[in-house]
Amino acid sequence: MNNSLQGKRVLLADDHAVVRLGFRLLLEGAGASVVAETDNGESAVRLYAETNPDVVVMDVSMPGIGGLAALERLLVWEAKAKVLMLSAHNDDIVPVRALKLGARGYLCKRASPDEFLRAVGQVANDRRYLDPELAQTVALAQLSGSASPVETLTEKELAVFLKLAEGRSVNDVAADFCLSPSTVGTHLYHIKQKLNVHNAAELTLVAVRNGLIEA
C-alpha cells in the first residue's frame, strides 16, 4: 500500500460536499487526516493560516474568487504551501496557469481513486505531479507559447473571464472579487479585445471550445 500519506494533514477545498466526503474517506483510508474542509477559495486561505496543513487539495471551480485566485493569495501568504489543484475539465490553459502560479500538482477529477492518492502523496512530499492524461497537452501548450488567445489574458482577466463565461453578471463578479463594477468592466473590455469577442454568448463559446467549461 502507498504509505506516502501516512500522518499527512490535508486541507480540502471543493464546493461539492459529496466530493469532499469521497476525498476524506480515501485520504483517511490511506492514513492521512483531513484537518479542515471548505467550499470556497476565501476560506481556504484563512483555514490554511489556522491549520498549517501539509498539503492543500483545491478545486479550480468554486464560488467566490475560485481556486486559481485562492492559489495566488495562498502562495503570497505562504510561498512554501504545497497545493494540488483539481479540475473537472480536461483543458491545458488552466493547468499551465496553475503550475506557473506555483501549484505543486494538477489532477483531472476523472482520475481513479489510486491516482488521486498518488497525486496527493507526491505533492504532500514536495514532489511535482501532473495528471498523465494532461502531461502531453500541457507540455505542447508550453512549447508552442500562445497557442490560444486565452493564454494572453492576465491572471485577473482569466479569473474574470471564467466567471463571466459561466453566465455571472459584471456585478456578481465585482462582488466575488471585491472589485468595483467599473474595474470588472475594464477587465471585460480587455478580455473582449484579446479574444475578439463581442458579447457574453461568444465569451461562453470560447470557454467551451477551450475545454474550460462544460457545453
N, C-alpha and C positions, 0 to 999 in steps of 0.2 A: 504493500500500500504506500502511496505517496505521503511521506510524513513531513514535507516541507512546510505544512501549515500548522503543525503541532504547536500549540501555545500562542499562535499569532492572534493579535487583536485587530478586528476588522470593523470599519465603519461602512454601512450600506446606504447608498442614496439612489432610490428608484421610486418613481411615483405610482407604481403598481404594488399594492400590499401583497397580493398573491405571489408575485415575482420575488419580492423581498423574503417572503416566508420560504419559498423554494431555495433561495440562495442561503438563507440562515441554516436550514436543515442540512444542506450539502456541506456547508462550512463546518458546522458543529460536528457532523459525522466524520469529518477529516481532522478533528482535533483543534480547530480554531474556535475563538469565541467572538461573537458579534457584540461589540461594546455599545453601539448606537445605530439607530436607523432613522432615516428621514425621507420625505417625498419631494424635497426641493433643494436647489443649489445654495440658497442663502443660509439655510440652517446647517447644511453640510459643512460649510466653512466654520460656522460657530461651534458645531459639535466636534470638529477636528481639534479646535483650540481647547475644548473642555476635556476630551478623552485621549488625545495624542495616540491614535491607533498606529499599528504597524503598516496598515495598508487601507486605502480607500477604494471601494468598488462603486463607481458612479455612472449612472446612465447619462447619455448625451441629451436626450429629450425629456425635460422636466418642466413643470410650471415655473413661473417667475423668471429668473435670469437664465435658467437652463444650465446644462452640465459644462459646456465649454467656458462660459463666463465664470462659473463657480471654480473650475480648474485654475483659471487665470488668477482669480482672487486668492485661492488657497496657496498657490505657489509664490505669490507676492508675500503672503503672510509667513509661509514656511517653505523655503526653497527645496528642502530635503524630503518633502511629502512624497510618498510613493502611491501613485494613483493608477488604477486600471479603469479605463473608460469602456463603457459598453454601449452598443447601438443596435437597434432592431434593423437598421438599414445597411445595405451592402455597398456603400459608395466608397470612393477613395479620397474625396475632398476633406471630409471631417476627420478621418484618421490622421491624415497628413498634418492638419491643423493641430489636432490634439497632441501629436507627438512633438511638433515644433514648439507648442506651448510648454511642454515638459512632462506630459503623461509618460509613465514608465511602460504602459501597455495598452493595448486596444483589442477588444474582443467583440465579435458579432454575436448577438443573442441567439442565433441559430445553432451555436456550438453545442456539443454534447456536454453532459454534466462533468465527465472526466476532464474534458478540455478546459471547462470553466475553472475547475480546481487547480489544474496545472498552471493556468494563466495567473490566478490569484497567488499561488505559491511562488511562481517566478518573480512577480512584482514585489511580494512581501519580502523576498530575499534579495531585493535590489538588483534584479536582472530584468532586462527588457523583454517584452513579449508582444508579438504581433500575430493576430489570427492568421493561420496558414492560408485560409481562403482569400485573405486580403493582401497577403505579403507581396504577391507578384504585381497586383494592380497598384498598390501604394508605391512600390519600387519604380514602376514605369511612370507613375504620375510625378514622382520626384525627379526622375531623369529628364522627362520631357518639359519640365518647367510648367508654364501656364497653359496646360492642355485645354482648360476650361476657363471661360471668363469669370466664373465664380471664384476661382483661385486668386483673382486680382483684388477681391474685397478685403478690407482690413478686418481685424478680429471683431470689432464693434459692428461693422457693416454686415459681417456674416451672421452674427447673433441676431441682429435686427431683421435681416433678410429671412432667416429661418422662421422667426415668429410671424412675420407678415405673410410668408408663403403658406403658413398653416391657417391663414384666414383671420389672424388677430388684427385689430384696428390700430392705427397710429397711437391713439390714446391708451389702449391696453398695453402696448409695448413700452410707451413712455412710463406708465405706472410700474411695469415689471422691472425696468432698469433704472428707476428713479431719475429719469431724464425729463426735460420739458418736451411737449409735443413738437415744438418747432425744431428742436435738436434732432428728434427722430425723423421729422420731415426732411431735414438736411441730409441725414444718412440715406433716406429713401431716394432723394434726388440723385445722390452719387451712385447708389445701387442701380437705379434705372439707367443712368448714363453708361455705367460699366457693363451692364448686362444687355443693353439695348432693348429694354422692355418699356412698355407704356402704361400698363395697368396691373391690378392685383392678380387677375387671371393669368397673365403672362408670367408674373413672378412665380406663381404656383407651378406653372408648366415647366419653367426652368428647374425648379427644385425637384420635381418628379423625374424629369429627364436625367438629372444628375444623381438620382437614387437617394436624395436627401429626405424625401417624404414619400409616403405611400400614395399611389394614384387613387 
